[in-house]
Amino acid sequence: PRAVDLWKEAAALGSSGAHYSLGSHYYGGEEVTQDKAKAVHHWENAAMKGNVLARCNLGNHEYNNNRNCERAVKHWLIAAKMGDKLALDNIKAVFANGNATKEQYAEA
């Protein structure tokens, strides 16, 4: 698909938005073959460039697929500090379940 080709070109030039979009499409298998490893790769690139949505998605992936609550909370803390409400809500939820510390909750 044309959009995917354009995102690939833009990602190669360093666009965080393109990396985020590619990650989301690979994760869900939209217009491309589903490939969670490629999705995470693109979200990591986007997150390193300051993309808050990619950072939150990395947290979601760690929590839901890898069952790594510690890594998930680290990603969500970064996203929450950047103003992402979903990341903050996720931290509240894992704190309520006993999977985040008071310090992590206060930091968010």
Secondary structure, DSSP 8 states (H G I E B T S, - for coil): -HHHHHHHHHHHTT-HHHHHHHHHHHHHTSSS---HHHHHHHHHHHHHTT-HHHHHHHHHHHHHTS--HHHHHHHHHHHHHTT-HHHHHHHHHHHHTT-S-HHHHHH-
